[in-house]
Each structure stands twice: as structure tokens, then as C-alpha cells.
Amino acid sequence: MKQTRFNAYHRKLGAKMVEFCGWDMPVEYKGIIDEHLACRTAAGLFDVSHMGEIHIAGKDALAFVQHISPNDVARLSPGMVQYSALMTLQGTYVDDMLVYCVHPEFYLLVVNAANTDKDYAYIVAQKGDYEVALDNASDRYSQIALQGRQAIPILQPLTDVSLAGMKSFTFAFGKVAGKECLVSRTGYTGEDGFEIYTLDPEPGIIWDAIMEKGTPLGMRPVGLGARDTLRLESRLPLYGNDIDDTTTPIEADFKWIIKFKKGDFLGRDVLVKQNEQGITRKLVGFELLDRGIARSHYPIFLDGAPAGLVCSGTFAPLLKKSIGTVYLPIGKSVVGTEFEIGIRDKKVRAQVVPAPFYKRNY
Amino acid sequence: MYPQNYHFTKDHEWALVSGDVAVIGISDFAQKHLGDVVFVDLPAIGTKLAVHQTIGSIESVKAVSEIFSPVSGEVIETNGELAHAPEIVNQDPHGKGWILKLKMANKADLAALMTTSDYEKYLEGLEH
């Protein structure tokens, strides 16, 4: 099993460790609910070093990233970040990803741990005549996320990057706890916050320094368990649950990441057609009206007939409700529509609700 | 660390017997394994249960686990506190976090269960 460079820190904190995509990762430290609420009310610190980082460099870097991404990478100036996806030729997801523009001849793609090797092989296969150097740098990177309203008070004393002046989805290079880092105002929790990337082979001091500053301000280390409840409460999609190589961004309610006018890109033809003809199903959020918890892969029923499986589902610790996502036929996807979910030997009622379940108010 | 005079199953339920009534719950090991409990599905009063029959389920944020009856009998009471404070299963699994009470049908069922010290040895075996 692979270990991040913070593995010993998690064990010292008494984390419950699990295997996740071949990595030995903390699923929780003190408890998912505590960690979830700490992130919502103060801050949470996450080791997300399992994420994949891919470098694309060279004369044709911009043109190549434009080719593999449906979003318009030309809109990025150096220091900007964009949410996008890797698309199959069928317009479905290979993965979702962040695109960092270091400069027009150097992009950093950040992809899911589960997909890193698959994504890299896919990107290499698209290279053709593009003059680019491709590098799966994932093993050299460590990544920490600091998320929550206390993120700036915690991180600012430790870095020369001016955090308050940073806009959402931008990044800067600087030092954090004395180590060279890339700091971006991004995250995957629905909170404000930062993701900190470093190539330093001994990044442990960054974790310790943030723990020391953050703990008195209510920050807690957060494991993968609460990472999942936080992202779902904010309706952020998870590859393998909400999106995969059978679903398109239009169906997943992410049409905004497709910029048809920018020119050609992988999967464009199919997506143009789907956009013109209209989609037949759509990813929606639901709440349970009865008691219980609907989890991934539980069956759903429309008017009594089987109609698919729950994509993501959990108990939402802040909202104290059972929530989830599911693809429904477009005519049954409007807010207020009721359907049923099979939970073991029972059927419980669920209702389509507006996205997101939770939105921060600061 | 586990209370004396309890009877345990390999599935980590416990029974505490007084007269012909058995109080049933899940062990500290089980609650730690589950994590934050958010919902306990309880049977109706009067439900008759055989040994190892499903009593109901416990849902944590991360997982769902079936609860099996350690002994046979009839449900005479369920822990009403669990409806609004399921976290007491985590906080006090061998006490306030009890799940239900059974009027035992056959006290001989207890012979198949582990004593506290047997259960502690069983747990040591699981950890290796």
C-alpha cells in the first residue's frame, strides 16, 4: 500500500486508517460528525496527497490542454485555476480535474487518486503531434487542504503568500512553514479555503505548523469519511459515484464546464448533439422524507417501478438529514418530485430538492 | 475494560440478564468499528425473535450494520432515547446505549455465548 508523507502523523493522531485506491489513508480521527462540523464552523485539515498531479509542458501545452479539456483553458492567465474534465470520445467522463495555468507553456492537472494512472495513460495516448512533455508527477507531490472560515487566520501567519487578496480559483507560489509551496484558493468541501501543494520530500513541518496554529481556533484534522460527507452536502460530484464513463457533464448538471464555442475538443461532437437534442436524464439531489439512510447503489423506484440506483448517499451531519444524488428521467427530475428508495426490505420516500444541499453564508 | 457478567456474541452484541429478561446492546468494539451512530432501526414491541435473528439495524455515517439477537424471546421494551440521541450508543454502549429488552424464551441460549473474559480474548484474536 502507498503511504503519503504524512502517514506517521495520522497514526500519531490515532486515526482509523483504511485502504483507499491503494493508499493507506485516515478515514477518521475522532469521528466523522465532529470533523464535519469542525470544518463547517471553524476549519478542517486534510491530507489529500493521494490526488494525482500531471504536468503538461512545452510549446503546444495550451493547445494540448484545450484538446483534452471541454472548458476553455485559453481564458486562464498564469495563476488561475479552472474546474474541468477529461472526456472520452463519447463525451463521458474519464475523470474530473482542476487545471492550473502556471504559464501558457506549463499546466498542472490535478486528478482523482483512483484515476491517476488511467488518466495519465489516456493523456499520453492523445499526444499525437503536439509538442508537449507529459509527466505523471503524482508521487513527488504532497497535498494538504485547509478548509473552513478560519483558514486565513490559521494559514496567514505561516506563509508569505497574501491570502486575503487571493480570489477564489487562483493560486500563488510561496513558502508555507518554510517550505516551497503552491497555494490555491480551492477545495472540495463547500467552504472557503486553500489547497497547498509541495514537492518538498519532507513536508511534515507544514502539517505540524498548521495543526499548531489551527487547533486553538477549533480546526481539526479531517479524514476521508468527513471529506465525503462535506463534498456531498455541498453537491460536489465524486467520480465513480456521481460521474463516470457512462455519464456526460450535461447529464451531471455541469454543462457550464463545456465551452462549445472554443473549438474542437475530445467528445465535442457527441456533446453538441446531446445539447441540441436534449438530455433524457439528469443528476439530481434528494432528501429522504422517511427515516433511514440511502447509500450508494441502493435501488430507486418511480411509481413503483425500478428506475436506477442511488449515486451518492449519506447522513448529512450539519443538515441532520439523509441526502443523496441519483439520475432521474428528465420529466421526473424537477424539484418536489417524489420517488422511493429500497433500503433492505423497506421502501422509503425521497424527494428531489434544489442544489446544493448546503451553501456557505460568508 | 468490558463489564463483567455480560454475555457476548461473535457479532459483538451483548446480553445482560436479570431474571428472565435480557437487555441487548452492541459492544464497545462494535461502536468503535461503526463510528458515529446516527440512526437505529428498532423492532416493534411484541416481536418474537429467534437466536441470531435480525433485530434491526444500526446506521453510522459511514456504514450500516445488522443487529442479531443473542438469545430467543419477545421484545418487551426498546430504548426510546435512541430516536433523538442515537449517539449514546457510541458514548455508553454497555449502559445507556442499550437497544432493547427481551423476555427470554430459553435461558439455555446463554450457554452458547461468550463470557466477558472469553470475549476479550476473542477481540485480541481479531486484532492480530
HADDOCK unambig.tbl for C-alpha pairs under 7 A between the chains (distance, minus, plus):
assign (segid A and resid 31 and name CA) (segid B and resid 35 and name CA) 6.38 0.50 0.50
assign (segid A and resid 31 and name CA) (segid B and resid 36 and name CA) 6.26 0.50 0.50
assign (segid A and resid 32 and name CA) (segid B and resid 36 and name CA) 6.64 0.50 0.50
assign (segid A and resid 33 and name CA) (segid B and resid 36 and name CA) 6.69 0.50 0.50
assign (segid A and resid 225 and name CA) (segid B and resid 62 and name CA) 6.80 0.50 0.50
assign (segid A and resid 292 and name CA) (segid B and resid 39 and name CA) 6.96 0.50 0.50
assign (segid A and resid 314 and name CA) (segid B and resid 61 and name CA) 6.49 0.50 0.50
assign (segid A and resid 315 and name CA) (segid B and resid 61 and name CA) 5.68 0.50 0.50
